[in-house]
Amino acid sequence: MNPLQPRRGGRVALRARTAGLLVYSLHLESGGDDEQRASQLNQVLTDRSRHPAEVAVIAGDFNNDAAFQSFMLAGLAPAGFADALGNTSGEHRCSSMNHRHFGVDG
């Protein structure tokens, strides 16, 4: 544990069904390394594989520098997820948002 970030609990991953979506809200470990965060993300992908027909969104704080696309995100595309931010440039507050079977018209 990082003494500069005292905690009462661990990191969190929530799953909810709302408005026809399966939504995962994550806050991956900031004090560890990419291997630890990849393990946490893989747990979510394992849960997701139990609900293959549902439209899903994974969003939250992945604690991954946007300038460095970490190997920890490599499992998202094979699981059918796409980066909702695409090739956005500049500063943005969204850490990461990935979707599967989800489109926006307009």
VEXLO-280549 format. One record per residue: residue in three letters; y, x, z negated of N, C-alpha, C, O in turn. Coordinates in steps of 0.2 Angstrom, whole numbers, padded with zeros to 4 digits, always signed. Each point is the difference from the previous one (the first is absolute). Example, Ala and Ser with C-alpha at 12.3 -4.5 7.8 and 13.67 -1.06 7.14 Angstrom:
2
ALA-0028+0066-0039+0006-0004+0000+0006+0004+0000-0001+0005-0003 SER+0006-0007+0007+0006+0004-0001+0005-0004-0003+0006+0003-0001 
REM end
This chain:
106
MET-0006+0004+0000+0006-0004+0000+0006+0004+0000+0000+0006-0003 ASN+0005-0008+0007+0006+0004+0000+0005-0002-0006+0001-0006-0001 PRO+0001+0011-0003+0004-0001-0006+0006-0003+0001+0004-0003-0004 LEU-0001+0004+0011+0006-0003+0002+0000-0007+0002+0005-0003+0000 GLN-0011+0000+0000-0002-0007+0002-0005-0003-0005-0005-0001+0002 PRO+0007+0001-0008-0005-0003-0005-0001-0007+0002+0004-0004+0002 ARG-0011+0002-0003-0002-0007+0002-0004-0003-0005-0003+0003-0005 ARG+0003-0010+0005-0004-0003-0005-0007-0002+0004-0005-0003-0003 GLY+0005+0003+0010-0006-0002+0003+0000+0005+0007+0003+0004+0000 GLY-0008-0006+0004-0001+0004+0006+0004-0004+0006+0004-0004-0001 ARG-0006+0007+0007+0003-0003+0006-0003-0007+0001-0005-0002-0003 VAL+0008-0002+0008-0002-0006+0001-0001-0002+0007+0003+0002+0005 ALA-0008-0007-0004-0001-0003+0007-0001-0007-0002-0005-0002-0003 LEU+0009-0002+0006-0001-0008-0001-0002-0003+0007+0002+0002+0005 ARG-0007-0007-0006-0002-0003+0006+0002-0008-0001-0002-0002-0005 ALA+0005-0001+0010+0001-0007+0000+0000-0003+0006+0000+0003+0006 ARG-0002-0010-0006+0000-0004+0006+0005-0005+0000+0001-0004-0005 THR+0004+0005+0010+0005-0005+0000+0002-0001+0008+0000+0004+0004 ALA+0002-0010-0003+0002-0002+0007-0005+0002+0005+0003+0002+0006 GLY-0009-0002-0007-0005+0002+0005-0001+0008+0001-0003+0002+0004 LEU+0006+0001-0009+0000+0008+0000-0004+0002-0006+0001-0002-0005 LEU-0004+0008+0007-0003+0004-0006+0004+0006-0001+0001+0004+0005 VAL+0003-0004-0010+0005+0005-0002-0002+0005-0005-0002-0002-0005 TYR+0003+0008+0006-0002+0005-0004+0007+0004-0002+0004+0002+0005 SER-0002-0002-0011+0006+0004-0002-0002+0006-0004-0003-0001-0006 LEU+0005+0007+0008-0003+0006-0003+0006+0004-0003+0005+0000+0002 HIS-0007+0004-0007+0004+0005-0003-0005+0006-0001-0003+0000-0006 LEU+0002+0004+0011-0004+0006-0001+0002+0005-0004+0007+0001-0002 GLU-0011+0003-0001+0002+0005-0005+0005+0005+0003-0001+0003+0005 SER+0006-0001-0009+0005+0004+0002-0001+0007-0003+0002+0005+0003 GLY-0006-0004-0008-0001+0006-0004-0006+0004+0003-0001+0006-0002 GLY-0003-0009+0006-0006+0003+0003+0002+0003+0007+0005+0002+0001 ASP-0011-0001+0003+0001+0003+0006-0002-0005+0005-0002-0006-0001 ASP+0002+0007+0008-0002-0004+0005-0007-0002+0000-0002-0006+0002 GLU-0002+0010-0005-0007-0002+0000-0001-0005-0005-0004-0005+0001 GLN+0007+0005-0007+0000-0005-0005+0003-0007+0003-0003-0005-0001 ARG+0008+0006+0005+0003-0006+0003-0004-0003+0005-0001-0006+0001 ALA-0002+0010+0003-0005-0002+0005-0006-0004-0003-0002-0005+0003 SER+0000+0008-0009-0006-0004-0003+0002-0007-0002-0003-0005+0000 GLN+0010+0005-0003+0002-0007-0002+0001-0005+0006-0002-0005-0001 LEU+0004+0008+0006+0001-0004+0006-0007-0002+0003+0000-0006+0002 ASN-0005+0010-0002-0006-0002+0002-0003-0005-0004-0004-0004+0003 GLN+0005+0004-0009-0002-0006-0004+0002-0007+0002-0003-0005+0000 VAL+0010+0005+0002+0003-0006+0003-0004-0001+0007-0001-0006+0001 LEU+0000+0011+0003-0003-0002+0006-0007-0002-0001-0002-0004+0004 THR-0002+0006-0009-0006-0002-0001+0000-0008-0002-0004-0004+0002 ASP+0009+0002-0006+0001-0007-0002+0001-0004+0006-0002-0005+0001 ARG+0007+0008+0003+0002-0004+0006-0006-0001+0005+0000-0005+0003 SER-0005+0010-0003-0006-0001+0005-0004-0006-0003-0004-0002+0004 ARG+0005-0001-0010-0004-0005-0002+0003-0007+0003-0003-0005-0001 HIS+0009+0005+0004+0004-0005+0002+0002+0001+0008+0006-0001+0001 PRO-0011+0002+0003+0002+0002+0007+0004-0005+0004+0003+0002+0005 ALA-0004-0008-0006+0003-0005+0004+0007-0002-0002+0003-0003+0004 GLU-0001+0005-0009+0007-0002-0003+0005+0005+0003-0001+0006+0000 VAL+0007-0009+0001+0006+0004+0002+0002+0004-0006+0001-0003-0006 ALA+0000+0009+0006+0002+0004-0006+0006+0005+0001+0002+0002+0006 VAL+0001-0001-0011+0006+0004-0001-0001+0005-0006-0001-0002-0005 ILE+0002+0008+0006+0000+0005-0005+0007+0003+0000+0003+0003+0005 ALA+0001-0003-0011+0006+0002-0001+0001+0003-0007-0004-0001-0004 GLY+0010+0005+0004+0001+0002-0007+0002+0008+0000+0003+0002+0006 ASP-0003+0001-0011+0002+0007-0001-0006+0004+0000-0004+0001-0004 PHE+0003+0002+0010-0006+0005+0001+0002+0007-0002-0005+0004+0000 ASN+0011-0003-0003+0002+0007-0002-0002+0005+0005-0003+0005-0001 ASN+0005-0006+0007-0001+0004+0006+0006+0001+0004+0004-0005+0002 ASP-0002+0011-0002+0007+0002+0004+0000-0002+0007-0005+0001+0004 ALA+0009-0006-0002+0001-0002+0007+0000+0005+0005-0002-0001+0005 ALA+0005+0007-0007+0000+0005+0005-0006+0004+0001-0001+0004+0005 PHE-0004-0005-0009-0007+0003+0000-0005-0005+0000-0002-0003-0005 GLN-0001+0001+0011-0005-0005+0000-0007+0003-0003-0003+0003+0004 SER+0002-0005-0010-0006+0003-0003-0006-0002+0002-0001-0006+0003 PHE-0005+0010-0003-0006-0002+0002-0003-0006-0004-0004-0004+0002 MET+0007+0003-0008-0002-0006-0004+0001-0007+0004-0003-0005-0002 LEU+0008+0005+0007+0001-0006+0003-0005-0001+0006+0000-0005+0004 ALA-0004+0010-0002-0004+0001+0006-0005-0006+0000-0003-0002+0005 GLY+0001-0001-0011-0005-0005+0000+0002-0007+0001-0004-0004+0001 LEU+0011+0003+0000+0003-0006+0001-0002-0002+0008-0002-0006+0001 ALA+0003+0010+0003+0000-0002+0007-0008-0002+0002-0001-0005+0003 PRO-0004+0009-0005-0007-0002+0001-0002-0007-0003-0004-0003+0002 ALA+0008+0002-0007-0001-0007-0004+0003-0006+0003+0000-0005-0002 GLY+0004+0007+0008+0003-0005+0004+0008-0002-0002+0003-0004+0002 PHE-0001+0009-0007+0007-0001-0002+0005+0004+0005-0002+0005+0003 ALA+0008-0008-0002+0005+0003+0003+0006+0001-0004+0002-0004-0005 ASP+0002+0010+0006+0006+0001-0004+0006-0005+0003+0002+0001+0005 ALA+0000-0005-0010+0005-0005+0002+0007+0003+0001+0004-0003+0003 LEU-0003+0009-0006+0006+0004+0001+0000+0003+0007+0006+0002+0003 GLY-0011-0001+0000-0001+0003+0007+0004+0007+0000-0002+0004-0005 ASN+0006-0003+0009+0003+0007+0001+0008-0001-0002+0004+0003+0003 THR-0003-0006-0009+0007-0001-0002+0002+0007-0002-0003+0004-0002 SER+0010-0003+0003+0003+0006-0002+0005-0001-0005+0002-0006-0001 GLY+0000+0011-0002+0005-0001-0005-0002-0002-0007-0006+0000-0001 GLU+0010-0001-0004-0002-0001-0006-0001-0008-0001+0003-0004+0003 HIS-0009+0003-0006-0002-0007-0002-0003+0000-0007-0003+0005-0002 ARG+0003-0011-0001-0002+0000-0007-0008-0002+0000-0003+0001-0005 CYS+0001-0004+0011-0007-0002+0000-0005+0006+0000+0000+0004+0005 SER-0004-0003-0010-0005+0006-0001-0005-0001+0006-0001+0005+0004 SER-0002-0010-0004-0005-0001+0005-0002-0008+0001-0001-0003-0006 MET+0000+0001+0011-0003-0007+0001-0004+0000+0006+0002+0002+0006 ASN-0008-0004-0007-0005+0000+0006-0003-0007+0000-0001-0004-0005 HIS-0001+0002+0011-0003-0007+0001-0006+0000+0005-0001+0005+0004 ARG-0002-0010-0005-0006-0001+0005+0000-0007+0002+0000-0005-0004 HIS-0001+0004+0011+0000-0007+0003+0006-0004-0002+0000-0006-0001 PHE+0006+0009+0001+0006-0003-0002+0005+0002+0006+0001+0006+0001 GLY+0003-0011+0002+0005+0002+0004+0006-0004-0001+0000-0005-0004 VAL+0005+0007+0007+0007-0003-0001+0003-0002+0007+0000+0004+0004 ASP+0001-0011-0004+0003-0002+0007+0008+0000-0001+0002-0002-0006 GLY+0002+0004+0011+0007-0001-0001+0004+0006+0003+0006+0000+0000 
REM end
